[in-house]
Amino acid sequence: MRRAMIALMGTAAGTVLLVGAKAGFSSPTDRPLNPQAAGATGPVPSGSVPPPSGGAAPPASMPPGNGGATTTTTTAAAPPAGGGTKTTTAPKPTTAAPKPPRTTMKDGTFGGNSIYVEYGSVELSIVVSGGKITDIKVLDSPSDHSRSVQINNSALPKLRSQALSSQSANIDTVSGATYTSSGYKLSLQSAIDRAFQA
C-alpha cells in the first residue's frame, strides 16, 4: 500500500512538472501578445509595455526578436462614389513634333567638307537658287604636282557639268581622275546635305 502511494505521488508530481514545463516553454505563437489583456496574471515579459488602464495595447507591445510577434493591418481604399471605376487620361506631350525634312534645298551658298584624297584635298561650295543648284565653285583641289593640275583642269569641268545636270552627287567618275572624282562627289554631297538641312 505504501509503495502504491509513493508511486501515485511520483506520477502526480511528474505530471505537474510536465504540465508546468510545457506551460513555461510554449512557442511564441501559443502566448497572447498581451498577457494582461488576455486575463493572465504574473510578470509582463521584458520589453513590453503594459496597456494603459481601460485602453488597448500599444501597436507593437512586444518587439520582434524578444519572443513576440507584431501584426500589421491594411485597409483597402474605398471605391469612388457611384460605384464606377475612375479612368485617367495620359497627359499630352508638351514638346512640339520635329520639323519634317525639307523636300527642296534652301536658297543660298553652302560649303562642302574638305575631302583629302591621294594627292591633296577637294573642297566645293554650291549656290542654290529656286531650290536648284545653279553653280558649283571649287575651293580646293590637288595642285602639288603639275600632273595633278593637268588632270584637274580636264576633270573638274566635266564633274561640274554632270552635277548641274543631275542636281545631285550621283555622277560618273572621270577616267584618269579617280581620286579627284571621289573627293568631288563627297564634298558635293555634304554641301547638298547642308542645303536641305538649312
C-alpha positions in Angstrom: 0.0 0.0 0.0 2.8 2.3 0.9 4.5 1.6 -2.4 1.3 2.3 -4.3 1.0 5.7 -2.6 4.6 6.6 -3.4 4.2 5.5 -7.0 0.9 7.5 -7.2 2.6 10.6 -5.7 5.6 10.2 -8.0 3.2 10.0 -11.0 1.3 13.1 -9.8 4.5 15.0 -9.2 5.8 14.0 -12.7 2.6 15.1 -14.3 2.6 18.5 -12.6 6.3 19.0 -13.7 5.4 18.1 -17.3 2.4 20.4 -17.4 4.5 23.2 -15.8 7.3 22.6 -18.2 5.0 22.7 -21.2 3.4 25.9 -20.0 6.8 27.5 -19.4 8.4 26.6 -22.8 5.4 27.2 -25.1 6.1 28.6 -28.5 5.7 32.4 -29.1 2.5 31.8 -31.1 0.9 30.0 -28.2 1.2 33.0 -25.9 -1.1 36.0 -26.2 0.5 39.2 -27.4 -0.6 41.0 -24.2 -0.9 38.5 -21.3 -2.7 41.1 -19.0 -5.3 41.8 -21.7 -6.0 38.1 -22.0 -6.6 37.9 -18.3 -3.3 36.3 -17.4 -1.6 37.2 -14.2 2.1 37.3 -13.4 5.0 39.3 -14.7 4.9 41.0 -18.1 7.7 39.9 -20.4 10.6 42.4 -20.6 10.5 44.8 -23.5 6.7 45.1 -23.5 4.7 47.9 -22.2 1.5 47.2 -20.2 -1.6 48.8 -21.7 -3.0 52.0 -20.2 -5.8 51.3 -17.8 -9.1 50.7 -19.7 -7.3 51.0 -23.1 -6.0 48.7 -25.8 -2.4 47.6 -26.0 0.0 49.8 -28.0 0.5 48.7 -31.7 3.8 46.8 -31.0 3.6 45.5 -27.4 6.5 43.1 -27.9 9.4 44.0 -30.1 10.5 41.4 -32.8 13.3 39.1 -31.6 12.0 39.1 -28.0 9.7 36.1 -28.5 6.8 38.3 -29.6 5.2 39.0 -32.9 3.9 42.2 -34.4 0.8 42.5 -36.6 0.1 45.0 -39.4 -3.4 45.8 -40.6 -4.0 47.1 -44.1 -7.2 49.0 -45.1 -8.3 48.8 -48.7 -9.1 52.1 -50.4 -12.8 52.8 -50.8 -14.1 52.7 -54.4 -15.1 56.1 -55.9 -18.6 57.3 -55.3 -21.2 55.9 -57.7 -19.5 52.5 -57.9 -17.8 53.1 -61.2 -14.1 52.9 -62.0 -12.1 56.0 -62.3 -10.1 56.4 -65.5 -7.3 58.8 -66.1 -6.1 60.1 -69.4 -2.4 60.3 -70.2 -1.0 63.8 -70.3 -0.5 65.4 -73.7 3.1 65.8 -74.7 4.5 69.3 -74.3 7.2 69.1 -76.9 6.4 70.1 -80.4 6.7 67.5 -83.2 10.1 67.6 -85.0 10.1 69.5 -88.3 9.7 67.2 -91.3 12.8 67.1 -93.5 12.9 69.6 -96.4 11.9 68.4 -99.8 13.8 71.2 -101.6 17.1 72.9 -101.0 17.1 76.3 -99.3 18.4 79.1 -101.5 21.9 80.3 -100.6 25.6 79.3 -100.7 26.6 76.2 -98.9 30.1 74.9 -98.4 31.0 71.2 -98.6 33.5 69.3 -96.4 37.2 69.3 -97.4 37.9 65.8 -98.5 41.5 64.5 -98.5 42.4 62.3 -101.5 45.6 60.7 -102.6 47.3 63.9 -104.0 45.6 66.6 -101.9 42.2 67.9 -100.8 39.0 68.6 -102.7 36.6 71.2 -101.4 33.5 72.7 -103.0 30.7 75.1 -102.4 27.3 75.2 -104.2 25.0 78.1 -105.0 21.3 77.2 -104.7 18.6 79.4 -106.3 14.9 78.5 -106.6 15.7 75.2 -104.9 18.2 74.1 -107.6 22.0 74.1 -107.8 22.9 76.9 -110.1 26.7 77.0 -109.6 29.5 74.9 -108.1 32.7 76.5 -107.1 35.9 74.6 -106.5 37.6 76.0 -103.4 40.5 73.5 -103.2 41.8 70.7 -105.4 45.1 68.7 -105.7 47.7 71.1 -107.1 51.1 70.0 -105.6 52.2 68.3 -108.8 52.0 69.5 -112.4 50.3 66.2 -113.4 47.6 66.8 -110.8 46.9 70.3 -112.1 46.7 68.9 -115.7 44.2 66.2 -114.6 42.1 68.6 -112.6 41.9 71.1 -115.5 40.4 68.4 -117.6 38.2 66.6 -115.0 36.7 69.4 -112.8 34.6 71.0 -115.7 33.2 67.5 -116.6 32.3 66.8 -113.0 30.6 70.2 -112.6 28.6 69.7 -115.8 27.3 66.3 -114.6 26.4 67.6 -111.1 24.4 70.6 -112.6 22.6 68.2 -114.9 21.7 65.6 -112.3 21.2 68.1 -109.4 22.9 65.5 -107.2 26.3 64.0 -106.3 25.3 60.8 -108.2 27.7 61.4 -111.0 30.2 59.3 -113.0 33.9 59.1 -112.2 36.0 60.8 -114.8 38.5 58.5 -116.4 42.1 59.2 -115.3 40.8 61.3 -112.3 39.6 58.7 -109.9 40.8 60.4 -106.7 39.6 63.9 -107.7 36.3 62.4 -108.8 35.7 60.6 -105.4 36.7 63.7 -103.4 34.4 65.9 -105.6 31.4 63.6 -105.0 31.9 63.5 -101.3 32.3 67.3 -100.9 29.4 68.0 -103.2 27.1 65.6 -101.2 28.0 67.3 -97.9 27.2 70.7 -99.4 23.8 69.4 -100.7 23.0 67.9 -97.3 23.6 71.4 -95.7 21.3 73.0 -98.2 18.5 70.5 -97.3 19.1 70.9 -93.6 19.2 74.7 -93.6 
